Amino acid sequence: MSALEPTTPSASKRAGWAWRPFALTAPALLLLVAVLGYPLLTIVLRSLSEPQWGAQNYVWFFGTPVNLTVLQRTFVISAWVTAVCVICAYPYAYLMTAVGPRVRLALVLCVLIPFWVSGVVRTLSWVILLQDSGVINSLLRSAGFDGVRLIRTQTGVVIGMAQVLLPFMILPLYSVMRGIDLRLMRAAQSLGARPLRAFFTVYLPLSLPGVYAGAIIVFILALGFYITPALLGGPRSTMLSTLVQTQVLSLLQWGRGGAMGVVLLVTTFVLLALAAPVMRSRHREAGRR
């Protein structure tokens, strides 16, 4: 072999290079296992071992109609919160991509400021706004309308949760929309499409990955909300997290509380697994367009 002939790396070196990205993620994986994996394993074991080994806690959960009603209500409220966030966040994120740099900076700050305020403080603010003698009902009465009951209702819970989770929908939407060339809509209009048709046939399909990503984040976070439903809701808007808190802290039934958490986690994974093929197919269709 001549000195000028290029050499190729050996198989062992190539294997070492292939493992370098995984080595970089090892600290993060170890942290996830320590702070998430171990507690989750503990909850699963407690749901099967307290007060004795067996599936009695799961039998109790599925044999109690109240638990099933609250589980269904938890998913319904989370779905409503996700829908409200999509409706409110989509035009806001679109506006962030259409305005100038200074206005965009102001809009981004409006999204980030809620992260600097405690969730408890924001929820207490909604208590003041939504109560029967609060700001909203006072404005309605001053305008000649009858007051509406918002506090201790499912509607109030959806409003409060949507406000808290709205930034988690706006940011994924904006990250996708900023990569869409707005000239595509003008090109569609130049070919004879009306603005509304150009939006639904060109822009909306390209922005669906951001909608899916934000919807998944908001939906999963909404399933585990506790403070907002506890402060704004009532007996008819109780979510599963409240029942878990009651079983663990009030009744000291760690097994039943763990069973509730495991059921909620497994149900969430099943729904996401069912929705994943649809989301992938829609994403491929949008990419082909």
BAFI-3210 file (N, C-alpha, C; in Angstrom, 3 decimals, decimal comma, padded with zeros to 6 digits):
// residues 289
n [1|2|3|4|5|6|7|8|9|10|11|12|13|14|15|16|17|18|19|20|21|22|23|24|25|26|27|28|29|30|31|32|33|34|35|36|37|38|39|40|41|42|43|44|45|46|47|48|49|50|51|52|53|54|55|56|57|58|59|60|61|62|63|64|65|66|67|68|69|70|71|72|73|74|75|76|77|78|79|80|81|82|83|84|85|86|87|88|89|90|91|92|93|94|95|96|97|98|99|100|101|102|103|104|105|106|107|108|109|110|111|112|113|114|115|116|117|118|119|120|121|122|123|124|125|126|127|128|129|130|131|132|133|134|135|136|137|138|139|140|141|142|143|144|145|146|147|148|149|150|151|152|153|154|155|156|157|158|159|160|161|162|163|164|165|166|167|168|169|170|171|172|173|174|175|176|177|178|179|180|181|182|183|184|185|186|187|188|189|190|191|192|193|194|195|196|197|198|199|200|201|202|203|204|205|206|207|208|209|210|211|212|213|214|215|216|217|218|219|220|221|222|223|224|225|226|227|228|229|230|231|232|233|234|235|236|237|238|239|240|241|242|243|244|245|246|247|248|249|250|251|252|253|254|255|256|257|258|259|260|261|262|263|264|265|266|267|268|269|270|271|272|273|274|275|276|277|278|279|280|281|282|283|284|285|286|287|288|289]
n.u [000,858|000,625|001,966|000,398|-002,122|-005,551|-006,730|-009,110|-011,297|-011,161|-013,406|-013,887|-013,325|-015,300|-017,560|-017,132|-017,422|-020,108|-021,364|-020,941|-022,931|-024,923|-023,549|-023,367|-025,957|-026,279|-026,012|-028,434|-030,323|-029,787|-030,527|-033,283|-034,104|-033,539|-035,144|-037,663|-038,130|-037,580|-039,396|-041,830|-041,768|-041,893|-044,488|-046,037|-045,385|-046,383|-049,092|-049,690|-048,948|-049,936|-052,780|-051,895|-050,257|-051,472|-054,236|-056,178|-056,547|-056,899|-059,177|-060,935|-060,876|-061,983|-064,379|-065,790|-068,164|-067,927|-065,203|-064,741|-066,385|-065,118|-062,641|-063,400|-064,370|-062,010|-060,544|-062,315|-062,404|-059,687|-059,553|-061,269|-059,841|-057,546|-058,670|-059,597|-057,146|-055,899|-057,606|-057,285|-054,495|-053,603|-054,243|-052,753|-050,089|-049,765|-049,941|-047,583|-045,686|-046,227|-045,855|-043,667|-040,206|-040,075|-042,719|-043,090|-041,286|-042,524|-044,863|-043,773|-042,728|-045,115|-045,992|-044,032|-043,991|-046,072|-044,747|-043,111|-044,635|-046,205|-048,157|-050,143|-050,706|-051,753|-054,019|-055,470|-055,999|-057,826|-059,882|-060,778|-061,680|-063,692|-065,611|-068,951|-069,476|-067,480|-065,178|-065,947|-068,721|-069,632|-069,168|-070,902|-073,407|-073,432|-073,669|-076,247|-076,908|-077,692|-075,937|-073,536|-072,809|-069,649|-067,565|-066,619|-067,470|-067,389|-066,813|-065,431|-063,128|-062,035|-061,478|-059,545|-057,479|-056,864|-055,786|-053,435|-052,048|-051,785|-049,329|-047,787|-048,920|-048,674|-045,903|-044,833|-046,396|-045,543|-042,853|-043,041|-044,551|-042,928|-041,149|-042,556|-042,991|-044,450|-044,895|-045,902|-048,670|-049,340|-048,550|-050,386|-052,723|-052,179|-052,547|-055,224|-056,633|-058,755|-058,153|-058,987|-059,267|-056,656|-055,380|-056,446|-055,717|-052,990|-051,426|-052,472|-052,222|-049,397|-048,820|-049,792|-048,102|-047,093|-049,495|-050,233|-048,054|-048,198|-050,794|-050,554|-048,736|-050,193|-052,491|-051,505|-050,310|-052,600|-054,014|-052,878|-053,380|-053,864|-054,034|-055,422|-058,034|-058,839|-059,131|-060,799|-062,840|-065,650|-067,647|-068,736|-066,857|-064,590|-061,353|-059,192|-056,771|-057,397|-058,781|-056,705|-055,017|-056,686|-056,886|-054,201|-053,072|-055,114|-056,586|-054,544|-054,194|-052,131|-051,882|-054,335|-054,265|-051,937|-052,827|-054,777|-053,135|-051,581|-053,539|-054,434|-052,063|-051,579|-053,916|-053,590|-051,274|-052,329|-054,276|-052,603|-051,070|-053,009|-053,626|-051,251|-050,635|-052,510|-051,693|-049,121|-049,708|-051,158|-049,131|-047,314|-048,885|-049,116|-046,420|-046,041|-047,575]
n.v [-001,192|002,132|005,272|007,387|006,416|006,520|005,809|003,778|003,941|001,530|-001,206|-001,311|001,299|002,702|001,671|002,692|005,444|005,464|005,027|007,308|009,467|008,272|008,013|010,664|011,226|009,712|010,791|012,283|010,236|008,644|010,446|010,677|008,070|008,013|010,051|009,662|006,982|005,270|006,291|005,774|002,983|002,328|003,208|001,480|-000,998|-000,571|-000,327|-002,945|-004,323|-003,300|-003,334|-005,938|-008,438|-008,552|-007,959|-006,407|-003,657|-002,641|-004,022|-002,853|-000,231|-000,387|-001,464|000,471|002,798|005,600|006,150|005,442|007,291|009,708|009,272|009,249|011,889|013,289|012,866|014,035|016,750|017,375|017,059|019,132|021,342|021,121|021,555|024,219|025,521|025,053|026,491|029,101|029,484|029,093|031,299|033,260|032,317|032,320|035,048|035,857|035,059|036,688|039,382|042,247|042,348|043,732|043,807|041,063|040,333|041,494|039,953|037,418|037,845|038,191|035,586|034,277|035,512|034,431|032,089|033,009|033,527|032,178|029,201|028,856|031,474|032,507|030,902|031,637|034,244|033,784|032,804|035,136|036,509|034,833|034,300|034,580|037,231|038,470|040,045|039,486|038,793|041,164|042,996|041,933|042,313|045,090|045,700|044,994|042,318|039,031|037,519|034,860|031,544|030,627|029,894|027,001|025,211|023,094|024,528|026,774|025,477|024,554|027,015|028,158|026,181|026,183|028,730|028,517|026,519|027,460|028,689|026,379|025,387|027,433|027,810|025,350|025,516|027,951|027,385|025,622|027,064|029,241|028,240|027,962|029,103|032,079|032,966|030,900|030,863|033,202|032,445|030,409|031,929|033,472|031,601|031,367|030,587|031,388|033,485|032,155|029,508|029,021|029,127|026,883|024,762|024,954|026,285|025,387|022,444|022,267|023,269|021,432|019,512|021,080|021,615|019,032|018,357|020,356|019,825|017,257|017,734|019,583|018,083|015,876|017,178|018,364|016,199|015,560|017,725|019,428|021,611|023,758|022,576|021,964|024,452|025,970|024,282|022,107|019,595|018,301|018,615|017,300|015,949|013,131|013,391|014,692|012,716|010,892|012,344|012,450|009,738|009,126|011,123|011,820|009,462|007,663|005,508|004,118|002,107|002,102|004,726|004,542|002,651|004,159|006,115|004,483|003,399|005,739|006,471|004,255|004,286|006,736|006,205|004,239|005,658|007,523|005,760|004,806|007,135|007,822|006,488|007,773|010,438|010,248|009,480|011,709|013,588|012,652|012,996|015,779|016,405|015,431|017,201]
n.w [000,000|-000,930|000,321|-000,306|-000,696|000,207|003,429|005,068|007,869|010,472|011,315|014,038|014,862|013,458|014,718|017,257|016,755|016,067|018,474|019,902|019,881|021,503|023,876|024,607|025,321|027,556|030,295|030,509|030,166|032,416|034,410|033,872|034,437|037,154|038,321|037,268|036,389|038,642|040,744|039,387|039,108|041,811|042,467|040,895|042,074|044,669|044,115|043,628|045,892|048,320|050,371|050,437|048,397|045,092|042,813|043,943|044,320|041,750|041,030|042,833|041,823|039,166|039,855|041,138|040,443|040,621|040,326|037,633|036,379|037,082|035,847|033,137|033,001|033,437|031,061|029,252|030,073|029,678|026,906|026,067|027,022|025,441|022,896|023,174|023,559|021,076|019,352|020,308|020,240|017,625|015,735|017,090|017,030|014,266|013,763|014,989|013,126|010,987|011,529|012,123|013,388|015,910|016,903|016,975|018,965|021,192|021,262|021,751|024,313|025,716|025,678|027,159|029,673|031,413|032,314|034,257|036,398|039,236|039,081|040,979|041,760|039,370|039,136|041,428|040,700|038,662|040,210|041,453|039,194|038,128|040,082|041,558|042,272|040,911|038,554|035,876|035,992|037,112|035,038|033,126|034,353|034,572|031,910|031,421|031,276|032,554|035,281|035,021|036,081|036,804|038,502|040,357|038,427|035,481|033,216|034,197|035,116|032,696|031,462|033,218|033,149|030,419|030,083|031,587|030,201|027,644|026,598|026,090|023,842|021,982|021,520|020,230|017,892|016,785|016,298|014,152|012,272|011,651|009,867|007,524|004,301|003,552|001,021|-000,416|-000,109|-001,449|-003,961|-004,481|-004,553|-006,784|-008,701|-008,859|-006,593|-003,875|-000,945|001,472|000,620|-000,230|002,221|003,612|001,974|001,541|003,626|006,146|006,105|006,164|008,662|010,436|011,823|013,982|015,308|016,129|017,814|019,833|020,784|021,887|023,984|025,584|026,178|027,643|029,833|030,919|031,887|034,347|036,018|039,098|041,026|039,738|038,957|041,574|042,841|041,167|040,450|041,251|042,979|040,728|038,799|039,412|039,012|038,218|039,527|041,887|043,291|043,618|045,310|047,560|048,293|048,890|050,653|052,477|053,176|053,353|051,653|049,879|048,003|046,547|045,566|043,978|042,107|040,775|039,570|037,857|036,170|034,892|033,572|031,862|030,299|029,014|027,462|025,774|024,303|023,018|021,502|019,760|018,401|017,185|014,602|012,907|013,094|011,990|009,355|008,458|008,639|006,716|004,430|004,427|004,004|001,395|000,003]
ca.u [000,000|001,439|001,731|-000,623|-003,430|-006,399|-007,044|-010,482|-011,289|-011,493|-014,776|-013,972|-013,397|-016,622|-018,501|-016,936|-018,029|-021,567|-021,870|-020,692|-024,171|-025,597|-022,793|-023,690|-027,281|-026,299|-026,365|-029,860|-031,072|-029,630|-031,347|-034,682|-034,337|-033,487|-036,227|-038,963|-038,274|-037,655|-040,693|-042,917|-041,698|-042,375|-045,949|-046,599|-045,231|-047,306|-050,452|-049,857|-048,509|-050,576|-052,274|-051,287|-049,971|-052,631|-054,840|-057,398|-056,708|-057,455|-060,561|-061,699|-061,002|-062,936|-065,666|-066,425|-068,630|-067,447|-063,857|-064,842|-066,949|-064,081|-061,650|-063,951|-064,408|-060,640|-060,188|-063,181|-061,907|-058,403|-059,813|-061,798|-058,725|-056,708|-059,373|-059,576|-055,781|-055,649|-058,365|-056,709|-053,065|-053,285|-054,106|-051,685|-048,810|-049,712|-049,630|-046,169|-044,873|-046,591|-045,558|-042,266|-039,399|-040,385|-044,014|-042,895|-040,638|-043,545|-045,745|-043,035|-042,688|-046,443|-046,082|-043,064|-044,244|-046,770|-043,834|-042,430|-045,627|-046,609|-049,455|-051,107|-051,103|-052,631|-055,304|-056,177|-056,504|-059,042|-060,936|-061,323|-062,380|-064,816|-066,603|-070,259|-069,374|-066,200|-065,077|-066,697|-070,150|-069,920|-069,257|-072,126|-074,561|-073,409|-074,106|-077,651|-077,088|-077,690|-074,668|-073,391|-072,043|-068,410|-066,762|-067,084|-068,080|-066,433|-066,418|-064,382|-061,913|-061,475|-060,914|-058,312|-056,444|-056,451|-054,898|-052,137|-051,380|-051,737|-047,967|-047,271|-049,461|-048,196|-044,489|-044,646|-046,993|-044,683|-041,620|-043,341|-045,044|-041,857|-040,470|-043,429|-042,816|-045,745|-045,061|-046,668|-050,067|-049,479|-048,454|-051,680|-053,690|-051,886|-053,056|-056,676|-057,255|-059,117|-057,296|-059,398|-058,930|-055,201|-054,976|-056,819|-055,080|-051,529|-050,796|-052,928|-051,551|-047,985|-048,721|-050,375|-047,161|-047,085|-050,759|-050,168|-047,084|-048,762|-051,970|-050,099|-048,160|-051,260|-053,393|-050,844|-050,184|-053,926|-054,483|-052,350|-053,592|-054,487|-054,320|-056,464|-059,358|-059,217|-059,525|-061,862|-063,889|-066,523|-067,812|-069,057|-065,711|-063,426|-060,514|-058,626|-055,679|-057,974|-059,043|-055,408|-054,590|-057,528|-056,527|-052,829|-052,792|-056,191|-056,929|-053,304|-054,353|-051,142|-052,152|-055,417|-053,769|-051,037|-053,623|-055,368|-052,100|-051,194|-054,642|-054,385|-050,881|-051,768|-054,961|-052,990|-050,405|-053,161|-054,852|-051,537|-050,702|-054,054|-053,595|-049,967|-050,677|-053,250|-050,854|-048,027|-050,238|-051,449|-047,847|-046,770|-049,692|-048,717|-045,100|-046,148|-048,119]
ca.v [000,000|003,337|006,244|008,344|005,750|006,859|004,720|003,776|003,574|000,138|-001,441|-000,985|002,746|003,131|001,330|003,654|006,715|005,332|005,040|008,584|010,196|007,634|008,349|012,031|011,233|008,847|011,493|012,605|008,997|008,260|011,369|010,299|006,827|008,289|010,919|009,221|005,535|004,666|006,564|005,084|001,576|002,251|003,339|000,239|-002,041|-000,290|-000,632|-004,393|-004,947|-002,741|-003,841|-007,246|-008,666|-008,914|-006,923|-005,934|-002,212|-002,427|-004,505|-001,797|000,944|-000,627|-001,855|001,641|003,646|006,977|006,225|005,421|008,579|010,729|009,006|009,759|013,347|013,786|012,899|014,994|018,098|017,557|017,251|020,480|022,282|021,050|022,218|025,669|026,001|025,070|027,585|030,394|029,596|029,054|032,654|034,006|031,882|032,804|036,480|035,993|034,865|037,648|040,760|042,620|041,846|044,367|043,292|039,649|040,274|041,776|038,792|036,343|038,179|037,897|034,134|033,825|036,101|033,505|031,125|033,646|033,713|030,903|028,697|029,089|032,885|032,681|030,265|032,502|035,385|033,346|032,714|036,493|036,888|033,966|034,129|035,165|038,687|038,844|041,069|039,121|038,938|042,583|043,618|041,476|042,978|046,509|045,797|044,638|040,879|038,265|036,887|033,438|030,825|030,120|029,268|025,683|024,539|022,535|025,614|027,535|024,667|024,569|028,346|028,318|025,287|026,623|029,892|028,078|025,654|028,079|028,819|025,094|025,196|028,491|027,658|024,376|026,027|028,993|026,780|025,035|028,086|030,137|027,601|027,922|030,278|032,710|033,192|029,799|031,266|034,164|031,693|029,743|032,948|033,873|030,545|031,412|030,182|032,462|033,455|031,124|028,206|028,891|028,839|025,521|023,758|025,096|026,630|024,538|021,123|022,389|023,609|020,376|018,937|021,904|021,399|017,728|018,400|021,146|019,158|016,153|018,299|020,161|017,027|015,087|018,025|018,597|015,003|015,514|018,973|019,278|022,868|024,524|021,996|022,002|025,802|026,495|023,303|021,653|018,137|017,786|018,830|016,663|015,153|011,964|013,802|015,002|011,442|010,334|013,092|012,041|008,381|009,038|012,014|011,849|008,111|006,875|004,302|004,245|001,118|002,585|005,893|004,074|002,025|005,246|006,690|003,530|003,335|006,972|006,422|003,244|004,776|007,787|005,569|003,548|006,664|008,062|004,729|004,768|008,373|007,995|006,186|008,819|011,627|010,008|009,498|013,103|014,280|012,276|013,649|017,191|016,496|015,225|018,405]
ca.w [000,000|-001,017|001,385|-000,728|-000,828|001,362|004,350|005,590|009,283|010,747|011,776|015,459|014,990|013,018|015,782|018,338|016,362|016,070|019,849|020,562|020,206|022,633|025,086|024,988|025,945|028,742|031,541|030,527|030,381|033,821|035,204|033,696|035,183|038,589|038,816|036,756|036,340|039,983|041,389|038,688|039,504|043,186|042,451|040,355|043,089|045,771|043,685|043,620|047,148|049,514|051,657|050,244|046,989|044,294|041,976|044,598|044,129|040,416|041,095|043,511|040,956|038,085|040,426|041,748|039,333|040,753|039,759|036,178|035,972|037,212|034,803|031,888|033,079|033,297|029,645|028,572|030,382|029,003|025,479|025,894|027,219|024,239|021,796|023,410|023,330|019,632|018,752|020,720|019,949|016,192|015,158|017,772|016,456|012,882|013,825|015,337|011,923|009,942|011,922|012,116|014,510|017,184|017,371|017,292|020,269|022,202|021,341|022,423|025,738|026,278|025,866|028,166|030,991|032,324|032,910|035,385|037,459|039,807|038,665|042,049|041,686|038,216|039,423|042,372|039,931|037,992|041,227|041,600|037,976|037,787|041,141|041,257|042,413|040,349|037,515|034,671|036,255|037,329|033,722|032,473|034,973|034,207|030,521|031,333|031,145|033,793|035,601|034,727|037,095|036,239|039,547|040,786|037,284|034,543|032,317|034,857|035,129|031,345|031,215|033,980|032,648|029,083|030,216|032,096|029,235|026,319|026,046|025,613|022,496|021,082|021,167|019,144|016,662|016,223|015,784|012,842|011,337|011,223|008,751|006,347|003,445|003,297|-000,410|-000,987|-000,175|-002,539|-005,218|-004,687|-004,945|-008,160|-009,584|-008,888|-005,331|-002,969|000,262|002,421|000,039|-000,194|003,597|004,011|001,121|001,517|004,895|007,251|006,145|006,533|010,081|011,272|012,805|015,185|016,010|016,786|018,910|020,923|021,345|022,738|025,205|026,402|026,640|028,691|031,021|031,492|032,599|035,705|036,750|040,413|041,722|039,051|039,180|042,992|043,226|040,318|040,218|042,317|042,994|039,403|037,912|040,032|038,127|038,880|040,407|043,196|043,971|044,019|046,500|048,687|048,709|049,399|051,772|053,466|053,624|053,444|050,834|048,826|046,956|045,690|044,842|042,931|041,046|039,982|038,726|036,820|035,201|034,096|032,721|030,819|029,397|028,187|026,473|024,788|023,411|022,176|020,531|018,739|017,614|016,499|013,162|012,196|013,030|011,041|007,992|008,116|008,474|005,415|003,396|004,385|003,402|-000,055|-000,610]
c.u [000,893|001,066|000,628|-002,009|-004,288|-006,719|-008,465|-010,444|-011,726|-012,913|-014,929|-014,076|-014,757|-017,668|-018,368|-017,553|-019,548|-022,147|-021,679|-021,968|-024,919|-024,874|-023,099|-025,049|-027,352|-026,603|-027,850|-030,704|-030,974|-030,466|-032,824|-035,016|-034,395|-034,712|-037,599|-039,144|-038,441|-038,959|-041,861|-042,943|-042,211|-043,894|-046,598|-046,524|-046,192|-048,741|-050,740|-049,577|-049,195|-052,095|-051,686|-051,094|-051,228|-053,156|-056,081|-057,613|-057,295|-058,888|-061,447|-061,910|-062,072|-064,300|-066,401|-066,862|-068,113|-066,062|-063,898|-065,420|-065,900|-062,995|-062,135|-063,977|-063,017|-060,228|-061,053|-062,701|-060,581|-058,588|-060,367|-060,698|-057,822|-057,366|-059,356|-058,188|-055,451|-056,340|-057,747|-055,263|-052,774|-053,206|-053,004|-050,326|-048,669|-049,360|-048,155|-045,267|-045,120|-046,194|-044,045|-041,526|-039,783|-041,708|-043,895|-042,238|-041,644|-044,493|-045,060|-042,953|-044,030|-046,629|-045,198|-043,353|-045,027|-045,873|-043,131|-043,369|-046,074|-047,993|-050,531|-051,613|-052,055|-054,005|-056,115|-056,708|-057,781|-060,188|-061,595|-062,145|-063,676|-065,878|-067,864|-070,255|-068,070|-066,300|-065,960|-068,192|-070,530|-070,043|-070,526|-073,353|-074,600|-073,840|-075,552|-077,927|-077,128|-076,310|-074,676|-072,535|-070,826|-067,545|-067,428|-067,833|-066,986|-065,951|-065,304|-063,069|-061,239|-060,829|-059,581|-057,191|-055,952|-055,515|-053,502|-051,356|-051,234|-050,312|-047,396|-047,851|-048,886|-046,776|-044,248|-045,248|-046,083|-043,413|-041,838|-043,733|-043,938|-041,060|-041,305|-043,262|-044,191|-045,960|-045,819|-048,144|-050,285|-049,377|-049,766|-052,744|-053,443|-052,368|-054,575|-057,364|-057,592|-058,282|-057,677|-059,057|-057,422|-054,720|-055,251|-056,120|-053,560|-050,969|-051,187|-052,286|-050,088|-047,808|-049,248|-049,368|-047,065|-048,355|-050,720|-049,228|-047,634|-049,943|-051,569|-049,547|-049,255|-052,147|-052,766|-050,689|-051,534|-054,417|-054,035|-052,563|-054,307|-054,930|-055,480|-057,843|-059,803|-059,719|-060,710|-063,042|-064,702|-066,663|-068,073|-067,943|-064,432|-062,670|-059,812|-057,499|-056,191|-058,272|-057,750|-054,905|-055,394|-057,124|-055,153|-052,653|-053,871|-056,473|-055,719|-053,420|-053,411|-051,391|-053,243|-054,992|-052,809|-051,772|-054,280|-054,336|-051,687|-052,279|-054,636|-053,213|-051,079|-052,823|-054,427|-052,100|-051,219|-053,760|-053,796|-051,094|-051,740|-054,005|-052,323|-050,020|-051,418|-052,404|-049,711|-048,526|-050,574|-050,161|-047,220|-047,549|-049,324|-047,344|-045,136|-046,707|-047,074]
c.v [001,241|004,311|007,212|007,722|006,057|005,627|004,882|003,364|002,135|000,026|-001,075|000,523|003,272|002,816|002,293|005,000|006,631|005,421|006,385|009,384|009,599|007,927|009,764|012,118|010,399|009,607|011,841|011,360|008,532|009,162|011,014|009,033|007,103|009,046|010,500|007,715|004,898|005,012|005,851|003,605|001,388|002,323|002,057|-000,876|-001,824|-000,592|-002,125|-005,047|-004,413|-002,817|-005,250|-007,454|-009,147|-007,720|-006,342|-004,437|-001,891|-002,926|-003,465|-000,605|000,719|-001,074|-000,713|002,590|005,082|007,128|006,266|006,729|009,680|010,522|009,521|011,281|013,953|013,892|013,891|016,419|018,356|017,770|018,647|021,529|022,294|021,762|023,736|026,234|026,055|026,260|028,944|030,559|029,688|030,455|033,478|033,617|032,334|034,287|036,709|035,837|035,929|039,078|041,002|042,160|042,455|043,868|041,820|039,474|040,530|040,591|037,612|036,598|037,914|036,405|033,668|034,358|035,160|032,457|031,695|033,874|032,337|030,498|028,897|030,526|033,111|032,055|031,088|033,758|035,012|033,160|034,072|036,883|036,116|033,854|034,930|036,681|039,217|039,841|040,742|039,301|040,391|043,316|043,201|042,173|044,457|046,731|045,382|043,160|040,233|037,656|035,405|032,801|030,179|029,410|027,979|024,947|023,988|023,590|026,453|026,780|024,688|025,911|028,512|027,443|025,716|027,819|029,481|027,322|026,280|028,264|027,521|024,725|026,214|028,213|026,565|024,845|027,052|028,397|026,131|026,115|029,010|029,543|027,501|029,228|030,857|032,998|032,062|030,147|032,285|033,481|030,975|030,738|033,421|032,850|030,444|031,014|031,413|032,376|032,358|029,732|027,984|028,548|027,377|024,451|023,807|025,263|025,670|023,156|021,193|022,684|022,512|019,708|019,751|021,753|020,080|017,755|019,179|020,477|018,011|016,682|018,817|019,075|016,238|015,910|018,238|017,395|014,991|016,780|018,708|020,616|023,609|023,882|022,062|023,376|026,325|025,550|022,985|020,145|017,546|018,023|018,254|015,837|014,061|012,336|014,147|013,732|010,777|011,023|012,673|010,671|008,342|009,857|011,998|010,471|007,200|005,536|004,408|003,257|001,584|003,828|005,514|003,419|003,076|005,863|005,775|003,429|004,569|006,947|005,440|003,701|005,864|007,195|004,867|004,542|007,259|007,047|004,614|005,997|008,511|007,627|007,243|010,064|011,448|010,057|010,911|013,883|013,926|012,913|015,121|017,362|016,319|016,459|019,498]
c.w [000,000|000,072|001,030|-000,826|000,404|002,173|004,853|007,048|009,469|011,278|013,244|015,674|014,560|014,069|016,959|018,033|016,417|017,472|020,539|020,827|021,395|023,948|025,558|025,687|027,226|030,031|031,634|030,774|031,831|034,728|035,091|034,473|036,674|039,077|038,310|036,833|037,713|040,708|040,721|039,042|040,933|043,259|041,947|041,389|044,258|045,381|043,686|044,969|048,392|049,377|051,576|048,748|046,263|043,516|042,612|044,418|042,760|040,336|041,760|042,586|039,886|038,601|041,093|040,631|039,412|040,129|038,229|035,645|036,017|036,159|033,455|031,875|032,913|031,842|028,875|028,815|029,682|027,503|025,200|026,045|025,989|023,071|021,951|023,146|021,841|018,985|019,085|020,264|018,464|015,582|015,809|017,193|015,007|012,843|014,153|014,113|010,871|010,261|011,849|013,356|015,855|017,750|017,730|018,656|021,393|022,366|022,034|023,924|026,407|026,506|027,013|029,560|031,903|032,963|034,138|036,569|037,941|039,317|039,716|042,005|040,523|038,470|040,409|041,687|039,193|038,979|041,418|040,381|037,773|038,869|040,835|041,362|041,827|039,215|036,320|034,886|036,518|035,996|032,995|033,048|034,634|032,764|030,334|031,176|032,525|034,027|035,282|035,807|036,429|037,269|039,986|039,675|036,379|033,552|032,922|034,904|033,766|031,046|031,940|033,475|031,275|029,160|030,683|031,019|027,859|025,791|025,506|024,253|021,518|020,619|020,122|017,827|015,993|015,627|014,424|011,837|010,837|010,068|007,486|005,567|003,117|001,811|-001,080|-001,101|-001,284|-003,896|-005,522|-005,126|-006,378|-009,168|-009,562|-007,602|-004,495|-001,689|001,246|001,906|000,051|001,214|003,939|003,177|001,148|002,922|006,013|007,244|006,554|008,020|010,994|012,208|014,083|015,994|016,775|017,984|020,098|021,580|022,271|024,052|026,131|026,980|027,785|029,966|031,698|032,286|034,057|036,498|038,063|041,007|041,066|039,196|040,639|043,403|042,428|040,168|041,447|042,267|041,609|038,394|038,500|039,007|038,929|039,819|041,805|043,976|044,420|045,279|047,722|049,201|049,384|050,668|052,851|054,042|053,787|052,728|049,633|047,692|046,007|044,903|043,728|041,781|040,162|039,044|037,593|035,755|034,301|033,124|031,566|029,814|028,479|027,110|025,390|023,800|022,486|021,131|019,418|017,836|016,796|015,014|012,351|012,029|012,030|009,607|007,544|007,864|007,131|004,270|003,274|003,751|001,893|-000,749|-000,724]
res [m|s|a|l|e|p|t|t|p|s|a|s|k|r|a|g|w|a|w|r|p|f|a|l|t|a|p|a|l|l|l|l|v|a|v|l|g|y|p|l|l|t|i|v|l|r|s|l|s|e|p|q|w|g|a|q|n|y|v|w|f|f|g|t|p|v|n|l|t|v|l|q|r|t|f|v|i|s|a|w|v|t|a|v|c|v|i|c|a|y|p|y|a|y|l|m|t|a|v|g|p|r|v|r|l|a|l|v|l|c|v|l|i|p|f|w|v|s|g|v|v|r|t|l|s|w|v|i|l|l|q|d|s|g|v|i|n|s|l|l|r|s|a|g|f|d|g|v|r|l|i|r|t|q|t|g|v|v|i|g|m|a|q|v|l|l|p|f|m|i|l|p|l|y|s|v|m|r|g|i|d|l|r|l|m|r|a|a|q|s|l|g|a|r|p|l|r|a|f|f|t|v|y|l|p|l|s|l|p|g|v|y|a|g|a|i|i|v|f|i|l|a|l|g|f|y|i|t|p|a|l|l|g|g|p|r|s|t|m|l|s|t|l|v|q|t|q|v|l|s|l|l|q|w|g|r|g|g|a|m|g|v|v|l|l|v|t|t|f|v|l|l|a|l|a|a|p|v|m|r|s|r|h|r|e|a|g|r|r]
***
